[in-house]
Amino acid sequence: MSLRESLAEFLRDLRSPPRPNAIAWLWLSLVLIAADQATKWLAISHLEYLQPVPVIEGFWNWTLVHNYGAAFSFLSDAGGWQKWFFSGLALAVSVGMALWLRVTPRADWRNALPLALVIAGALGNLIDRLRFGYVVDFVDWYLGFTDLPHWPTFNVADSCIVVGAVLLVLFSYKPATPAPKAG
């Protein structure tokens, strides 16, 4: 199927979505956004900027970091325009995925779950960008017995994006098995 045919089919599906559709999965997104914002509030309230607090010595710290870029601090020193770029990108991705949920049957959890996760992560970090001008990160993992650098500091929203993206890829390789027919 060509890209043009796929887009035409998607637009047809938007006009007559399945009933019930997967929009209800946005409740999961809301719960995860609330968890993300609550954990960031705890980090801001109880951690000092760039001062690690060991959780598991040699592996895991809580470290409050301000990320002005994207994943792995990509473009963090770009001069400010990236705030609006990544905000617009998060909004566009979230709207696109919400539309995808609209044309997805509610029972199709293999598509709905990853979409809800990515939406939660994108909007959780968008809230930070609009409130603070940066994303609040605080989970700091590293292997203290090596000379390897610390893994880039992250948050609940980042985890939602990564898990959702990985699930989208994994589920695209193996089609869902049809339910056995009664009889």
N, C-alpha and C positions, 0 to 999 in steps of 0.2 A: 504494500500500500504506500502510495506517495505521501509526502508531507502535506500537500494540498488536500488529498483525500482524507488524511487523518484529521486535519483541521476542520474540514467540512463536517465530518462525522462528529467531532467534539462539539461543534456549534449546534448541530442537530440535537445532540444529547442534552445540551444546556436548555434548549427550548422544551424538551419533554424528558426530564430526568426520571430515573427509576424511583419507585415508591415502595418502601421508604428508602431515602438516599442516606449517604454517610455524613451529612452535615452534623448529625448528632455527635459525631466523634470530636467536634470542636469543644465539647465539654471536657474531654481529656486535655485538650490544649489549654483551656482556662485553668484547670487544676495545676498543670505543670507550670504555667506562667506564674500562678500564685506561689507555688513552691520555689520557683526561681527567684522571685522578688523577695520572698521571706528570707531565703538564705543569703541573699545579697544584703538585705537590711541587717541581718545578724553580723555579717562580715564587716560592714561599715561601722556598726555600733560597737563591736568588740575587738577589732583588729586595728593595729597601727599600720599605716601605709608602709609597704616594703619590709616590714618586720616579721620574719617567719615565726610561727608557733608550731613546734613539732607535734604531730599526731602519732605517727609511727616513725621513730628515729631512723634516719637513713633512707626513708622512702616517701614520706608524706608530711607536708606542712600545710597549715592555713597561712596564706600570705596575701594580703590585700594589694591588688595591682589595678591600675587604671589603664585600660587598653583602648587607645585612640584609633586603632586599626581594625582589621578583621581577624580571622583565625590566625593563630601563631603570630599575632601583632603585625601582620602584613599591612603595609602602608601606614604604620602608626606615626611616622614622622613626615607625612606628606603635606602638612601645612594647614589642615582644617577642612579642605574640600571633601575629604573622605567621609566625614560625618554624614554629610547630606547624600553622598553617593551610596554608602552602605545602608542608610535609612531608607532611601528610595528602593534599593534592591530588596531589602527585607520586606517592605510593603508590597512590592510587585510579586515576589515569590509567595508571600502569604495569600494574596488575593488569587493568584493563579492556582495555588494548591487548594484553596477553599472552593474554587470553581470545579476543580478536579473531584473534590469530595462530593459536590452536588451531583455529578454524573456517575458516581460510584454507588453501587448498592450497599446499604448499611451493613449487611452481613459479610461483605468483602473486606475482612479485617486485614488481609495481606496488603491491600493498598491503603486502606483507611488509617491504620495504626501508624505507618511511617509518615504519612502526610500530616497527621495530627501532631506527631513529634516535631517535625521540621517547622511547622507553623508555630508551635509553642516556643521553640528556640529562637526563631527569627523575631517574633514579637517580644519575647523576654529581653533580648538584647536591644531591640528598637526602643523599648521603654527607657533603658539606661542611656542610650545615645541622646534621646530627646530631653531627659531629665538632667543629665550631668555633662553631656558632650563626649562621653567615653563609656565603655562597658566595664562594669565591675567584675573582676575575676579574683578568685581566692583559693582555688584548689591547686596545690603545687606538688607534683609528683616528680621523683627523681630516684636514681639508683646511687645511693651514697657510697657504695663500695667500689664505684668506678669513677673514671675521670669524665664520664659523659655529662653534658649539660643537663639542667633540669628540663623536663617536658614543659612546654609553654603552659603557663597558668590558665585555668579555665573555670567554668561555672556550670550550673545546672542547665542553662539554656544551650550552651555549647555541647553538652552531653546529649541533649535532645536532638540537636541538629545532626551530630555524628551518628548516633544510633539510628535515627530515622533515615538518613542517607544510605547507611550500610544495609538496612532492611529493604529499602527500595531496590537496591542493586541485587541483593541476595534473592528476594522474592521474584525478581524479573527473570531469573535463570530457571526456576522450577515452577511451572504452572500449578495452580491450586488443583488438588485432586477433587473430582466431583463427589458429592455426597452419594452414598449408596442408595439405590432406588428401593422403596418399600415394596414388598410384594412377595 
